[in-house]
Structure formats: C-alpha cells, structure tokens
Amino acid sequence: MNHQSVQFKGQNFFESGDSFNIVRVNENVKGKQTYHSHDFVEICYVSEGSGYHLIENEISPVARGDLFIINYDVSHTFYRENELEPLITYNILFRPEFIDISLIDFNDFNSLSLSYLFANVMDKPMLKPDLRLNYDESLEIELLIEKMYDEYSKKKAGYSSLIRAYMIEFIIAIMRLFDQNPKSQDVYKRITAIDSAIAYLKQNYSKSLSLNDIAAHSFLSKNYFCKVFKETTGITVTEYIYKLRIEEACERLKSASVSMAEIALDVGFNDYKSFYTSFTKALGMSPREYRNRCLKS
C-alpha cells in the first residue's frame, strides 16, 4: 500500500541560525500518524514501549533499543496500535554542517563518516539504516541522548557547543556498534552496489536502460543484482525506474506550458498511452486529472 508523504522543512524545526533539534515524542496511534520526509537527517531512538515503523512503505515492529538513521527525503513514520500503551521516541534532527561546517554542501548521514572528525573510527561510510541495541548498549546510547535533550531543553550558555561534542561522541558510538555487526561487511558491499545503481538510475531514468547495463555498472551479475536490488529497496529495478519517471512527470505536470505527450517522451516513456497507463496505475488518477488538481491548488 502506498502512503501519501508530506515533507517537513528544517526551517520549521530549527531555531534561527541553528541546525539541530531534539524532541521526545509519544507517537500517535495508527491512523493519526503523519507519513513524512524531511530536508535534514533524523536519528530516531525508541526509548519506551512498542509499536511500528513505516519506512518507504515497509512496516516493521519496534521496541526499546531500536535506532534508525533517516536520511534526507526518506519517507517514514512511527505509530502504536494501542491508545493506552506508549511508544516513546527521541528524534534527533540535524544537518551535517552542525557537526562539521565543511559538510555544509552534503545532505546525508553517510557524509558524516567522510569527515575528518570520524576518519579514524571507520574506513567506510555508514550505510545500514538501523540498529537493535542490547541492554548495555541501550544504556550507553540513552545516556548521551538524555544529555543532549537536557542541554537543548535548558539552553544554558554554551549549550550548542556542548551538544555538538555529545553528538560527535554519539555518532562514534553508533559507528562502533555498526562495525561490531558481523554482517556489516556484506551489508556494506551490497548497499554500496545498490547505492551506485540508484545514483546511475536517477541520472539516466529517461533513457532506454537494460538490466545488463545497470547490473554491469554495479559490477554484479544481472540475476544477483536484481535479487539484491529488490531485497534492498523493496521493489524491482523496473518498478524503480517507473517510479522515477512518474515522480519527474508529476513535477512537470504542475505547469501548463508543456504538453502531456511531450512530458511522456521526456521522462522516458515510448508513447503517451504507456505513460497514461503507468501514471494512472501509480496515482489513481490520469495525468490530466493530476494537472488540473495542481493548477487549482
């Protein structure tokens, strides 16, 4: 099931001139949650209760000790089933430049491990998006989170500098936990290959692409690549290409200056009929209906 996502903007969460926030939330019950993405990095830690995490239309159960790294433009939400039982999360919102000003042009968590601040901790970027911590690991992480939360809540003199120091310690702790995962090397290799493929697809989705060419770009066999791609993204390569094409078409349909037939060809469809069929299936409305709705809003 596809969910409509809204985007949260940092300007609504960060105080003027700042690029950090930390909030403690009792997540909404199912049906009242907001499926969203954001233009900042978010590290979510489940500190109490249990519930569910919906991320990129995949649902997984969560409980205390679960930690998630949510990059820019990744859609997700938490929710609980029972009104009487809590699901408490700490959400740490920040942009990479909060940690290191040299990262001001980067927009994801992976860029942090490329910073000189963490160069001696790990020799590879952080890729796997979540951790399940044991009791002792949870205590270590919760202590750092509570220190940041306390400093941010009270905002005493020098609080921003102290939070930055805690954040560096916090990220190093997370990196070490990932590195202790015996599967981290395999995960790293697989996700690196898929990340490379996704970057390639985002640049070339409007072209005629073969699975052999895409797999070769990732240095994997076609069959293995297709298997790993679906396991990683939850959809097939073909579905992902269509997703990119439809997303770009949606942006272009917001203007009345370009014909729908021209848009169809520009984003990679062979003809308007195939574009119409794919668009209607994906959004539940025709391209014309979508354009009319956008122009009226």
Secondary structure, DSSP 4 states (H G I P E B T S, - for coil): -----EEE-GGGTSPTT--EEEEEEEPPBTTS---EEESSEEEEEEEEEEEEEEETTEEEEEETTEEEEE-TT--EEEEBS-TTS-EEEEEEEE-GGGT-GGGTT--SGGGGGGSGGGTTT-SS-----EEE--HHHHHHHHHHHHHHHHHHHH--TTHHHHHHHHHHHHHHHHHHHHHH-TTHHHHHHHHHHHHHHHHHHHHHTTS---HHHHHHHTTS-HHHHHHHHHHHHSS-HHHHHHHHHHHHHHHHHTSSSS-HHHHHHHTT-SSHHHHHHHHHHHHSS-HHHHHHHHHH-
